[in-house]
């Protein structure tokens, strides 16, 4: 099983310590839902695409949130 990681602490703006690890589809869904319910981001395709890019980028590059 390949593990996917989403680290909310790397998302600019809010100071959040949540980190999600698991199968890709589960992490993508959980990260999207967390960002909407906890951080008030707008749900939808744009946010989902940003989450996908974030889990695919190396840790030093979480620049997908700016645009």
C-alpha positions as CSV (number, residue, x, y, z in Angstrom):
1,X,0.0,0.0,0.0
2,X,1.3,3.4,-1.0
3,X,0.8,6.1,1.7
4,X,-0.3,9.6,0.9
5,X,0.4,12.5,3.4
6,X,-1.4,15.8,3.7
7,X,0.2,18.1,6.3
8,X,-2.2,21.0,7.1
9,X,0.7,22.9,8.9
10,X,2.2,23.5,5.5
11,X,-0.9,25.3,4.2
12,X,-0.4,29.1,4.5
13,X,-2.7,31.1,6.6
14,X,-3.9,29.1,9.5
15,X,-1.7,27.5,12.1
16,X,-2.9,23.9,12.1
17,X,-1.2,20.8,13.4
18,X,-3.4,18.2,11.6
19,X,-1.6,15.6,9.5
20,X,-3.4,12.9,7.5
21,X,-1.7,9.7,6.3
22,X,-3.4,6.9,4.5
23,X,-4.6,5.7,1.1
24,X,-4.7,8.5,-1.5
25,X,-8.4,8.7,-2.0
26,X,-9.1,8.7,1.7
27,X,-6.5,11.4,2.4
28,X,-7.7,13.6,-0.5
29,X,-11.3,13.4,0.7
30,X,-10.4,14.0,4.4
31,X,-8.1,16.9,3.6
32,X,-10.8,18.6,1.5
33,X,-13.4,18.1,4.2
34,X,-11.0,19.3,6.9
35,X,-10.2,22.5,5.0
36,X,-13.8,23.3,4.4
37,X,-15.2,22.4,7.9
38,X,-12.2,23.7,10.0
39,X,-10.7,26.5,7.9
40,X,-13.8,27.8,6.1
41,X,-12.5,27.2,2.6
42,X,-14.9,27.0,-0.3
43,X,-15.7,23.4,-1.2
44,X,-15.5,22.4,-4.8
45,X,-13.3,21.3,-7.7
46,X,-10.8,24.2,-7.2
47,X,-10.1,23.2,-3.6
48,X,-9.9,19.5,-4.6
49,X,-7.4,20.3,-7.3
50,X,-5.3,22.3,-4.8
51,X,-5.3,19.4,-2.4
52,X,-4.2,17.0,-5.1
53,X,-1.3,19.3,-6.1
54,X,-0.4,19.7,-2.4
55,X,0.0,16.0,-1.8
56,X,1.9,15.6,-5.0
57,X,4.4,18.4,-4.3
58,X,7.6,18.0,-2.4
59,X,7.4,19.3,1.2
60,X,9.4,22.5,0.5
61,X,6.9,23.6,-2.2
62,X,3.4,24.1,-0.9
63,X,2.8,27.1,-3.1
64,X,-0.4,25.9,-4.7
65,X,-2.5,27.7,-2.0
66,X,-1.6,31.2,-3.1
67,X,-3.7,31.1,-6.3
